[in-house]
Amino acid sequence: MRYLITTKEVKSPFLTQWFEPENHFNDEVEMIVYDLIECKFTTDGKTWNDIEIDHL
């Protein structure tokens, strides 16, 4: 699975292989989408930010 999605309305995060921000992103539920392949996340469906990696 490529994407991990969390929202304020769904108590459990879920994984999916498909995500298109223009079709699937819902700002009303405070969605955060994590791209586990690219190590990025978005909170607005437009801007992808790097996920920091701990190198300990």
C-alpha positions as CSV (number, residue, x, y, z in Angstrom):
1,M,0.0,0.0,0.0
2,R,1.2,3.5,-0.9
3,Y,-0.9,5.9,1.1
4,L,-1.8,6.2,4.8
5,I,-4.8,8.4,5.4
6,T,-5.9,9.9,8.7
7,T,-9.0,12.1,9.5
8,K,-10.6,13.6,12.5
9,E,-13.9,11.7,11.8
10,V,-12.5,8.2,11.2
11,K,-11.0,6.9,14.4
12,S,-8.7,4.4,12.6
13,P,-6.2,5.4,9.9
14,F,-6.4,3.4,6.7
15,L,-4.1,2.3,3.9
16,T,-4.9,2.5,0.2
17,Q,-3.0,2.1,-3.1
18,W,-4.9,4.9,-4.9
19,F,-5.2,8.5,-4.1
20,E,-5.9,11.5,-6.4
21,P,-5.9,14.8,-4.4
22,E,-8.3,16.5,-6.9
23,N,-10.8,13.7,-6.5
24,H,-10.3,12.2,-3.0
25,F,-9.0,14.9,-0.7
26,N,-11.5,16.2,1.8
27,D,-10.5,19.2,3.9
28,E,-13.7,19.2,5.9
29,V,-12.6,16.1,7.9
30,E,-9.0,17.4,8.5
31,M,-7.5,14.8,6.3
32,I,-3.8,14.1,6.3
33,V,-2.4,11.9,3.5
34,Y,1.0,10.2,3.8
35,D,2.7,8.9,0.7
36,L,4.8,6.1,2.1
37,I,6.8,5.5,-1.1
38,E,7.8,9.2,-1.6
39,C,8.1,9.9,2.1
40,K,5.8,13.0,1.8
41,F,2.6,14.2,3.4
42,T,-0.1,16.7,2.6
43,T,-2.6,18.5,4.8
44,D,-4.3,20.5,2.0
45,G,-4.3,18.1,-1.0
46,K,-2.0,20.4,-2.9
47,T,1.4,20.9,-1.1
48,W,3.4,17.8,-0.4
49,N,5.9,18.1,2.4
50,D,8.8,15.8,3.3
51,I,8.4,13.4,6.1
52,E,11.5,13.7,8.3
53,I,13.5,10.6,8.7
54,D,15.3,9.8,12.0
55,H,18.8,8.6,11.4
56,L,19.6,7.3,14.9
